[in-house]
Amino acid sequence: MAQVSELKSLVKQLQSNPTEQDILGILQTLKEQQIVTEALLRESKAGLAVGKLRTHASRVVADLAKEIVKKWKQAVEQEKQGGGKSPTTNAATKLPLRKQSTSVPPPTPTTPSSTAGTPSNIKSDVRTAKSDGVVIAKMTGDATRDKCLELIYDALAFDSGAPSEQILGKAKAIEAAALTDNGGVTAAYKAKIRTLFVNLKDKNNPGLRESVVAGDLPVTRFCKMTSAEMASEERKAADNRIREENLFKTLGAEEVQAETDAFQCGRCKQRKCRYRQAQTRSADEPMTTFVTCTVCNNRWKFS
């Protein structure tokens, strides 16, 4: 019981917007946690809290969070392989595991992702309904819906540390919402499921999966989002840069911009600039001013 309360306390600290240094300290404490079980992670919600940090702006924080999630997945998988027994010895120390894995031959061919320090009974970091032992066949009473439900489950579980019951609940809600929004098992329903699956399973967008599984992003809202809205923050920032670049290029191909010293460049601090104004929004909104520094070619805009 003390372990659960301790983990809950650490999770609460992670959710209170601490500094990067504080986050690293908390993660280091979590990394040293010796005994980890699925029940412990479920009750404390530590898996979800740490999973979200894999997309943290700080590379150090993100890498440490990934390392902890991977370690916990291995411990939970060992627990399942051992018939639900708590991994008290093998999960507590890494050295015995390395020695054991070199002496015991794997029962089946391992995947390329297996490493020398990984137990031979762990085949892959990627979770699926099949690997979780979740039987979805005949769950909805319709073969097509069952297959779609399985796709959504696989996408949500991809690298999640959440318990299978929680993931299955979210997958069911998503499939049901897609069914309702598209008037049954129609072509639009199938297309929507494919879109949701592709975006959820994007390995560069773990934040979307974690938000849906944790409930931070409501299923009803998620099912109505476009691919652009579901994109990662990095992808959105890159798309915005491309749009702005294209807009400046378009403006540059038009009439010659007026030169002025009314604006100061934020980069080189010079006042040699060209500017142009354009109505980029509705008519009752102010015009947008596009400015280009003639010294360092820095560009910015304001309304």
C-alpha positions as CSV (number, residue, x, y, z in Angstrom):
1,M,0.0,0.0,0.0
2,A,2.9,2.3,0.8
3,Q,4.2,1.7,-2.8
4,V,1.0,2.8,-4.3
5,S,0.7,6.0,-2.2
6,E,4.4,6.8,-3.0
7,L,3.8,6.4,-6.7
8,K,0.6,8.5,-6.6
9,S,2.5,11.2,-4.8
10,L,5.2,11.2,-7.5
11,V,2.6,11.3,-10.3
12,K,0.9,14.2,-8.6
13,Q,4.2,16.1,-8.6
14,L,4.7,15.4,-12.3
15,Q,1.2,16.8,-13.0
16,S,1.9,20.0,-11.1
17,N,4.0,21.6,-13.9
18,P,7.4,21.3,-12.1
19,T,10.6,22.6,-13.5
20,E,12.7,20.4,-15.9
21,Q,15.2,19.7,-13.1
22,D,12.4,18.6,-10.8
23,I,11.0,16.3,-13.5
24,L,14.3,14.7,-14.0
25,G,14.6,14.1,-10.2
26,I,11.1,12.5,-10.1
27,L,11.8,10.3,-13.2
28,Q,15.1,9.2,-11.6
29,T,13.2,8.1,-8.5
30,L,10.6,6.3,-10.6
31,K,13.4,4.6,-12.6
32,E,14.8,3.2,-9.4
33,Q,11.5,1.6,-8.5
34,Q,12.4,-2.0,-8.0
35,I,9.1,-3.9,-8.1
36,V,6.6,-2.9,-10.8
37,T,3.3,-4.7,-11.6
38,E,0.4,-4.0,-13.9
39,A,-1.9,-3.5,-10.9
40,L,0.5,-1.0,-9.3
41,L,0.8,1.0,-12.5
42,R,-2.9,1.0,-13.1
43,E,-3.8,2.1,-9.6
44,S,-1.1,4.9,-9.4
45,K,-1.6,5.9,-13.1
46,A,2.2,6.3,-13.3
47,G,2.4,4.6,-16.7
48,L,0.2,7.3,-18.3
49,A,2.0,10.2,-16.5
50,V,5.4,9.1,-17.6
51,G,4.2,8.1,-21.1
52,K,3.2,11.7,-21.8
53,L,6.7,12.9,-21.1
54,R,8.1,11.0,-24.0
55,T,7.2,14.0,-26.2
56,H,8.6,16.6,-23.7
57,A,10.4,19.5,-25.3
58,S,13.6,18.6,-23.4
59,R,15.4,15.7,-25.1
60,V,16.9,14.6,-21.8
61,V,13.4,14.3,-20.2
62,A,11.9,12.6,-23.2
63,D,14.7,10.0,-23.4
64,L,14.6,9.2,-19.7
65,A,10.8,8.8,-19.9
66,K,11.1,6.4,-22.8
67,E,13.7,4.4,-20.9
68,I,11.4,4.1,-17.9
69,V,8.3,3.1,-20.0
70,K,10.4,0.4,-21.8
71,K,11.6,-0.9,-18.4
72,W,8.1,-1.1,-17.0
73,K,6.7,-2.8,-20.1
74,Q,9.3,-5.5,-19.7
75,A,8.5,-5.9,-16.0
76,V,4.7,-6.2,-16.8
77,E,5.4,-8.7,-19.6
78,Q,7.5,-10.8,-17.2
79,E,4.7,-10.7,-14.7
80,K,2.2,-12.0,-17.4
81,Q,4.7,-14.7,-18.5
82,G,5.1,-15.8,-14.9
83,G,1.4,-16.3,-14.5
84,G,0.7,-13.0,-12.7
85,K,3.4,-13.4,-10.1
86,S,5.1,-10.2,-8.9
87,P,8.5,-9.8,-10.5
88,T,10.4,-9.6,-7.3
89,T,13.8,-10.9,-8.3
90,N,14.3,-10.5,-12.1
91,A,12.6,-7.2,-12.3
92,A,14.5,-5.8,-9.3
93,T,17.9,-6.1,-10.9
94,K,19.1,-6.0,-14.4
95,L,22.4,-8.0,-14.1
96,P,20.8,-11.4,-13.4
97,L,18.5,-10.9,-16.4
98,R,21.5,-10.3,-18.7
99,K,23.2,-13.5,-17.5
100,Q,20.0,-15.6,-17.7
101,S,19.2,-14.4,-21.3
102,T,22.6,-15.6,-22.6
103,S,22.2,-19.1,-21.1
104,V,18.5,-19.9,-21.9
105,P,17.7,-20.3,-25.6
106,P,14.6,-18.5,-26.8
107,P,11.6,-20.7,-27.4
108,T,10.7,-18.9,-30.6
109,P,12.7,-16.7,-33.0
110,T,13.0,-13.2,-31.6
111,T,12.4,-10.0,-33.4
112,P,15.2,-7.7,-34.6
113,S,14.3,-5.3,-31.8
114,S,15.5,-7.8,-29.2
115,T,18.8,-6.9,-27.5
116,A,21.4,-8.7,-25.4
117,G,20.0,-7.1,-22.3
118,T,16.4,-8.0,-23.0
119,P,14.8,-11.2,-21.6
120,S,14.3,-13.7,-24.4
121,N,10.5,-14.1,-23.7
122,I,9.9,-10.5,-24.7
123,K,9.5,-10.4,-28.4
124,S,8.7,-6.8,-29.1
125,D,7.9,-3.4,-27.6
126,V,4.9,-3.1,-29.8
127,R,1.6,-4.1,-28.2
128,T,-1.4,-5.5,-30.0
129,A,-4.7,-7.1,-29.1
130,K,-3.1,-10.4,-29.8
131,S,-0.1,-9.9,-27.7
132,D,-2.3,-8.6,-24.8
133,G,-4.5,-11.6,-25.1
134,V,-7.6,-9.5,-25.9
135,V,-10.1,-11.5,-28.0
136,I,-12.1,-9.1,-30.1
137,A,-13.7,-11.6,-32.5
138,K,-17.6,-11.5,-32.2
139,M,-17.3,-8.7,-29.7
140,T,-19.7,-6.4,-31.7
141,G,-21.7,-9.0,-33.5
142,D,-20.4,-7.8,-36.9
143,A,-17.1,-9.0,-38.5
144,T,-16.3,-5.6,-40.1
145,R,-16.8,-3.8,-36.8
146,D,-14.7,-6.4,-35.0
147,K,-11.8,-5.8,-37.4
148,C,-12.1,-2.0,-37.1
149,L,-12.2,-2.3,-33.3
150,E,-9.1,-4.4,-33.4
151,L,-7.3,-1.9,-35.6
152,I,-8.1,1.0,-33.1
153,Y,-7.0,-1.2,-30.2
154,D,-3.7,-2.0,-31.8
155,A,-3.1,1.7,-32.6
156,L,-3.9,2.8,-29.0
157,A,-1.8,0.0,-27.5
158,F,1.1,0.5,-29.8
159,D,3.6,1.7,-27.2
160,S,1.2,2.5,-24.3
161,G,1.8,1.5,-20.7
162,A,-1.9,1.5,-19.8
163,P,-3.8,-1.6,-18.8
164,S,-5.5,-3.6,-21.6
165,E,-9.0,-3.0,-20.0
166,Q,-8.6,0.8,-20.2
167,I,-7.3,0.6,-23.8
168,L,-10.2,-1.7,-24.9
169,G,-12.7,0.7,-23.3
170,K,-11.4,3.6,-25.3
171,A,-11.2,1.5,-28.5
172,K,-14.9,0.5,-28.1
173,A,-15.9,4.1,-27.5
174,I,-14.0,5.3,-30.6
175,E,-15.5,2.6,-32.9
176,A,-19.0,3.3,-31.6
177,A,-18.6,7.0,-32.1
178,A,-17.3,6.5,-35.7
179,L,-20.3,4.1,-36.3
180,T,-22.8,6.7,-35.1
181,D,-21.2,9.7,-36.9
182,N,-21.2,7.9,-40.3
183,G,-24.6,6.2,-40.2
184,G,-23.5,2.5,-39.7
185,V,-21.0,0.3,-41.4
186,T,-20.7,2.5,-44.5
187,A,-17.8,3.5,-46.8
188,A,-17.5,6.7,-44.8
189,Y,-17.2,4.7,-41.5
190,K,-14.4,2.5,-42.9
191,A,-12.6,5.6,-44.3
192,K,-12.8,7.3,-40.9
193,I,-11.5,4.2,-39.0
194,R,-8.5,4.1,-41.4
195,T,-7.8,7.8,-40.8
196,L,-8.0,7.4,-37.0
197,F,-5.8,4.3,-37.2
198,V,-3.1,5.9,-39.3
199,N,-2.9,9.0,-37.1
200,L,-3.1,7.1,-33.8
201,K,-0.3,4.7,-34.8
202,D,2.1,7.4,-36.0
203,K,5.3,6.6,-34.1
204,N,6.1,10.4,-34.2
205,N,2.9,11.3,-32.4
206,P,2.8,9.4,-29.1
207,G,1.1,12.4,-27.4
208,L,-2.1,11.8,-29.4
209,R,-2.3,8.2,-28.2
210,E,-1.6,9.1,-24.6
211,S,-4.2,11.9,-24.6
212,V,-6.9,9.6,-25.9
213,V,-6.1,6.7,-23.6
214,A,-5.8,9.0,-20.5
215,G,-9.1,10.7,-21.3
216,D,-7.5,14.1,-21.7
217,L,-8.9,14.2,-25.3
218,P,-12.6,13.2,-25.3
219,V,-13.5,10.5,-27.7
220,T,-16.4,12.5,-29.2
221,R,-14.1,15.3,-30.0
222,F,-11.2,13.1,-31.2
223,C,-13.5,11.3,-33.7
224,K,-14.5,14.6,-35.4
225,M,-10.9,15.8,-35.7
226,T,-9.2,16.1,-39.1
227,S,-5.8,14.7,-39.9
228,A,-4.3,18.2,-39.6
229,E,-5.8,18.6,-36.2
230,M,-4.5,15.3,-35.0
231,A,-0.9,16.0,-36.2
232,S,1.9,16.3,-33.7
233,E,3.0,19.8,-32.5
234,E,6.2,19.4,-34.4
235,R,4.3,18.6,-37.6
236,K,2.0,21.5,-37.1
237,A,4.9,23.9,-36.5
238,A,6.6,22.6,-39.7
239,D,3.4,23.0,-41.7
240,N,3.0,26.6,-40.4
241,R,6.6,27.4,-41.4
242,I,6.0,26.1,-44.9
243,R,2.8,28.1,-45.3
244,E,4.4,31.3,-44.2
245,E,7.4,30.7,-46.5
246,N,5.1,30.1,-49.4
247,L,3.1,33.2,-48.5
248,F,6.2,35.3,-48.5
249,K,7.3,33.9,-51.8
250,T,3.9,34.6,-53.3
251,L,4.1,38.2,-52.1
252,G,7.6,38.6,-53.4
253,A,6.5,37.6,-56.9
254,E,4.0,40.4,-56.9
255,E,4.5,44.2,-56.9
256,V,7.7,45.6,-55.5
257,Q,7.4,46.2,-51.7
258,A,7.9,49.7,-50.3
259,E,11.2,50.4,-48.4
260,T,11.1,52.0,-45.0
261,D,13.1,52.6,-41.8
262,A,9.9,52.5,-39.6
263,F,10.6,48.9,-38.6
264,Q,13.5,47.4,-36.7
265,C,14.7,43.9,-37.4
266,G,14.6,41.7,-34.3
267,R,17.6,39.7,-35.6
268,C,20.2,42.2,-36.8
269,K,18.6,45.4,-35.2
270,Q,18.9,47.3,-38.5
271,R,16.1,49.5,-39.9
272,K,16.5,48.7,-43.6
273,C,13.3,47.0,-44.4
274,R,10.7,46.4,-47.2
275,Y,7.1,45.9,-46.3
276,R,3.8,45.1,-48.0
277,Q,0.2,45.0,-46.7
278,A,-2.4,42.5,-47.7
279,Q,-5.9,41.5,-46.6
280,T,-5.4,37.9,-45.5
281,R,-8.5,37.6,-43.3
282,S,-12.1,38.8,-43.6
283,A,-12.8,42.4,-44.7
284,D,-13.7,43.7,-41.3
285,E,-10.3,42.5,-39.9
286,P,-7.2,44.7,-40.0
287,M,-4.7,44.2,-42.9
288,T,-1.6,42.1,-42.3
289,T,1.8,43.8,-42.8
290,F,4.6,41.6,-44.1
291,V,8.1,42.9,-43.4
292,T,11.5,41.7,-44.8
293,C,14.8,42.9,-43.6
294,T,17.1,43.8,-46.6
295,V,20.2,43.2,-44.5
296,C,19.7,39.7,-43.1
297,N,16.6,38.7,-45.0
298,N,14.7,38.1,-41.7
299,R,10.9,38.1,-42.3
300,W,8.0,38.7,-39.9
301,K,4.4,39.8,-40.0
302,F,1.9,41.5,-37.8
303,S,-1.7,42.8,-37.9
